Amino acid sequence: MKMKNRIAQCICIIGIISTVYNEEREWDSFVLTLTWPVTMCKFCNLVDKKCVVPAKMWEIHGLWPGYSNGDCAPRGCSISHPFKESEIMVLLDRLNKYWPNQLPDRPQYDFWKHEWEAHGRCATIVKETDTELKYFNKTLDLRLINDVSSMLSSAGISPGKSYELTMVERAVKRRTGGQPLVLCGNAENTTWISEILICMNKAFKVTDCPQSNCKPKSWRKTLPPADPCGEMVFYPESVKEIHVN
């Protein structure tokens, strides 16, 4: 039953990727999505793409508006302007550190452009994120507050070993106060930790991540990978690691 609930949660959050904004209905929550860059590059290598690990720390994937009841989340809103590089130039150093583009074949601003136009434009109904600059700045601030590397290490969880999924979830919940969603990538008979999602309301208070009412058409073939995790998860230290259960 626990595994079914986790799979349902995964479908809910990844549903953000494949839905369209309904301007008649206002969303009511945020999802801060953080990526482990080693897993990202592991799965890029599997599909023959160039990838770099700028630093071995949890990086930002995005800050996504959503629905607290688990419905498919908004995406691609038209309520604000398209991406403008000039608006986030003052954040460039912080963005490159905490929200880097791991795919060197892509233009420098491509990742940020995608996140703004897919998710950030939907967030402009909230005062703290009502401009492009404020959206990126707020997301960077939330990343610093929610330091997953510190949360895991404080619980004795360090890269290079396998752990029970519940141990990872408890380590994050202990510090944030809300049940996170952990996503994984499956390769070489091993479940690699890929992303940790921290859910919160529109006032940025952390909440439990919801179960799903959303059934997107396709949600598995993504980078970073976003598969349900098994009972044991591997926290990789190196892209070349192969862990045998």
C-alpha positions as CSV (number, residue, x, y, z in Angstrom):
1,M,0.0,0.0,0.0
2,K,2.8,2.4,0.8
3,M,4.4,1.8,-2.6
4,K,1.1,2.5,-4.3
5,N,0.8,5.8,-2.5
6,R,4.3,6.8,-3.4
7,I,3.6,6.0,-7.1
8,A,0.5,8.0,-6.9
9,Q,2.4,10.9,-5.5
10,C,5.0,10.7,-8.2
11,I,2.3,10.8,-10.9
12,C,0.8,13.9,-9.2
13,I,4.0,15.9,-9.2
14,I,5.3,14.9,-12.6
15,G,1.9,15.8,-13.9
16,I,3.1,19.4,-13.7
17,I,5.2,18.6,-16.8
18,S,2.3,17.7,-19.0
19,T,-0.6,20.0,-18.1
20,V,-1.9,23.3,-19.4
21,Y,-2.9,26.3,-17.2
22,N,-6.6,26.7,-16.5
23,E,-7.1,30.4,-16.0
24,E,-10.5,29.9,-14.4
25,R,-9.0,28.1,-11.5
26,E,-6.4,29.5,-9.1
27,W,-3.7,27.2,-7.9
28,D,-3.0,27.0,-4.1
29,S,0.5,25.5,-3.5
30,F,4.1,25.4,-4.5
31,V,6.6,22.5,-5.0
32,L,10.3,23.2,-4.5
33,T,12.1,20.6,-6.6
34,L,15.7,19.8,-5.8
35,T,18.0,17.6,-7.9
36,W,21.0,15.5,-7.0
37,P,23.4,16.4,-9.9
38,V,25.3,13.1,-9.9
39,T,22.1,11.1,-10.7
40,M,21.2,13.7,-13.4
41,C,24.5,13.1,-15.2
42,K,24.3,9.3,-14.7
43,F,21.1,9.2,-16.7
44,C,22.3,11.7,-19.3
45,N,25.2,9.3,-19.9
46,L,22.7,6.5,-20.4
47,V,21.1,8.4,-23.2
48,D,24.4,9.6,-24.7
49,K,24.2,13.3,-23.7
50,K,27.0,15.5,-22.3
51,C,26.5,16.4,-18.7
52,V,28.6,18.1,-15.9
53,V,28.4,18.0,-12.1
54,P,29.3,21.6,-11.2
55,A,29.3,20.7,-7.4
56,K,28.2,17.8,-5.3
57,M,25.3,19.6,-3.6
58,W,21.6,19.6,-4.1
59,E,20.6,21.9,-6.9
60,I,17.4,23.6,-7.9
61,H,15.2,22.1,-10.6
62,G,12.4,24.6,-10.1
63,L,9.6,26.1,-8.1
64,W,6.3,24.9,-9.4
65,P,2.8,26.1,-8.6
66,G,0.4,23.2,-7.9
67,Y,-2.8,22.1,-6.3
68,S,-2.9,20.8,-2.7
69,N,-5.6,18.2,-3.5
70,G,-3.3,16.5,-6.0
71,D,-5.0,17.6,-9.3
72,C,-2.8,18.2,-12.4
73,A,-0.8,21.4,-11.8
74,P,-0.7,24.5,-14.0
75,R,1.9,24.9,-16.7
76,G,2.6,27.4,-19.5
77,C,0.6,30.3,-18.2
78,S,0.2,33.4,-20.3
79,I,-0.3,35.9,-17.5
80,S,3.2,37.3,-17.6
81,H,5.9,38.1,-20.2
82,P,8.2,35.6,-21.9
83,F,11.7,35.1,-20.4
84,K,14.1,38.1,-20.5
85,E,17.7,37.4,-19.8
86,S,18.3,41.0,-18.6
87,E,15.9,40.7,-15.7
88,I,18.0,38.1,-13.9
89,M,21.5,39.3,-14.7
90,V,22.0,40.4,-11.1
91,L,21.4,36.9,-9.9
92,L,23.8,35.2,-12.3
93,D,26.4,34.2,-9.8
94,R,23.8,32.6,-7.5
95,L,22.0,30.9,-10.4
96,N,25.2,29.4,-11.7
97,K,26.0,28.0,-8.2
98,Y,22.6,26.8,-7.0
99,W,20.6,26.5,-10.3
100,P,23.2,25.5,-12.9
101,N,22.7,24.2,-16.4
102,Q,24.3,20.7,-16.3
103,L,24.0,20.2,-20.1
104,P,26.9,22.2,-21.7
105,D,25.5,21.8,-25.2
106,R,22.5,23.9,-24.2
107,P,22.6,27.7,-24.2
108,Q,23.4,29.3,-20.9
109,Y,20.0,30.6,-20.2
110,D,18.0,27.7,-21.7
111,F,17.2,26.0,-18.4
112,W,16.1,29.2,-16.6
113,K,14.0,30.2,-19.7
114,H,12.2,26.9,-19.6
115,E,11.5,27.1,-15.8
116,W,10.2,30.6,-16.1
117,E,7.9,30.0,-19.1
118,A,6.6,26.6,-17.9
119,H,6.2,27.4,-14.2
120,G,7.4,30.9,-13.2
121,R,4.8,32.8,-15.2
122,C,2.1,30.9,-13.3
123,A,3.6,32.0,-10.0
124,T,3.1,35.7,-10.7
125,I,-0.3,35.8,-8.9
126,V,1.7,35.7,-5.6
127,K,3.4,38.9,-4.4
128,E,6.7,37.3,-3.6
129,T,7.0,35.8,-7.1
130,D,5.1,38.4,-9.2
131,T,8.1,39.3,-11.4
132,E,10.7,37.3,-13.2
133,L,13.4,38.6,-10.9
134,K,11.4,38.0,-7.7
135,Y,10.5,34.4,-8.8
136,F,14.1,33.4,-9.3
137,N,15.3,35.2,-6.2
138,K,12.6,33.6,-4.0
139,T,13.5,30.2,-5.4
140,L,17.2,30.7,-4.6
141,D,16.2,31.8,-1.0
142,L,14.1,28.7,-0.6
143,R,17.0,26.6,-1.7
144,L,19.2,28.1,1.0
145,I,16.5,27.6,3.7
146,N,15.9,24.0,2.6
147,D,19.4,22.7,2.5
148,V,18.8,19.0,1.7
149,S,22.5,18.1,1.9
150,S,22.6,19.3,5.5
151,M,19.3,17.6,6.3
152,L,20.6,14.2,5.1
153,S,24.1,14.5,6.6
154,S,22.6,15.4,10.0
155,A,20.7,12.1,9.8
156,G,23.9,10.1,8.9
157,I,23.0,9.9,5.2
158,S,26.0,10.5,3.0
159,P,26.7,9.8,-0.7
160,G,28.1,6.5,-1.7
161,K,25.8,4.2,0.2
162,S,22.2,2.8,0.1
163,Y,19.5,3.7,2.6
164,E,15.9,2.9,3.4
165,L,13.7,5.4,1.6
166,T,11.8,6.0,4.8
167,M,15.1,7.1,6.4
168,V,15.6,9.7,3.7
169,E,12.0,10.9,4.0
170,R,12.2,11.2,7.8
171,A,15.5,13.2,7.6
172,V,13.8,15.8,5.4
173,K,10.5,15.9,7.3
174,R,12.4,16.4,10.6
175,R,13.8,19.7,9.4
176,T,11.0,21.0,7.1
177,G,7.9,19.8,9.0
178,G,6.3,18.3,5.9
179,Q,6.3,14.9,4.2
180,P,8.6,15.2,1.1
181,L,8.4,13.3,-2.1
182,V,11.5,11.4,-3.2
183,L,12.0,10.5,-6.9
184,C,14.5,8.1,-8.3
185,G,16.1,6.8,-11.5
186,N,16.4,3.0,-12.1
187,A,19.5,1.6,-13.7
188,E,21.8,-1.4,-13.3
189,N,19.3,-3.0,-10.9
190,T,19.8,-0.1,-8.6
191,T,17.4,2.8,-7.6
192,W,19.4,6.0,-7.6
193,I,18.1,9.1,-5.6
194,S,17.2,11.7,-8.2
195,E,15.1,14.5,-6.8
196,I,13.5,15.6,-3.5
197,L,10.3,17.6,-3.7
198,I,9.3,19.9,-0.8
199,C,5.7,21.0,-0.9
200,M,4.4,24.3,0.6
201,N,1.3,26.6,0.5
202,K,1.2,30.0,-1.2
203,A,2.6,31.5,2.0
204,F,5.7,29.2,1.6
205,K,4.8,27.2,4.7
206,V,5.9,23.6,4.2
207,T,3.1,21.0,4.0
208,D,2.9,17.3,3.3
209,C,3.1,16.5,-0.5
210,P,-0.3,15.3,-1.7
211,Q,-1.4,12.1,-3.3
212,S,-2.5,12.3,-6.9
213,N,-5.7,12.8,-8.8
214,C,-3.7,13.5,-12.0
215,K,-2.9,11.0,-14.8
216,P,-0.5,12.6,-17.3
217,K,0.1,10.8,-20.6
218,S,3.8,10.3,-20.0
219,W,5.9,10.9,-17.0
220,R,8.8,8.5,-16.9
221,K,11.1,9.6,-19.7
222,T,12.4,12.8,-18.1
223,L,15.8,14.3,-17.1
224,P,16.4,14.2,-14.2
225,P,14.6,10.8,-14.0
226,A,11.4,10.8,-12.0
227,D,10.6,7.2,-11.2
228,P,9.0,5.9,-8.0
229,C,11.7,4.8,-5.5
230,G,12.0,1.3,-4.1
231,E,12.3,0.5,-0.4
232,M,16.1,0.9,-0.6
233,V,17.6,3.9,-2.5
234,F,21.2,4.5,-3.5
235,Y,22.7,8.0,-2.9
236,P,25.5,8.1,-5.5
237,E,28.8,9.8,-5.0
238,S,30.1,9.3,-8.5
239,V,28.5,9.0,-11.9
240,K,30.6,5.9,-12.6
241,E,29.4,4.1,-9.5
242,I,27.6,0.8,-9.9
243,H,26.0,-0.4,-6.7
244,V,25.0,-4.0,-6.3
245,N,22.1,-4.7,-3.9
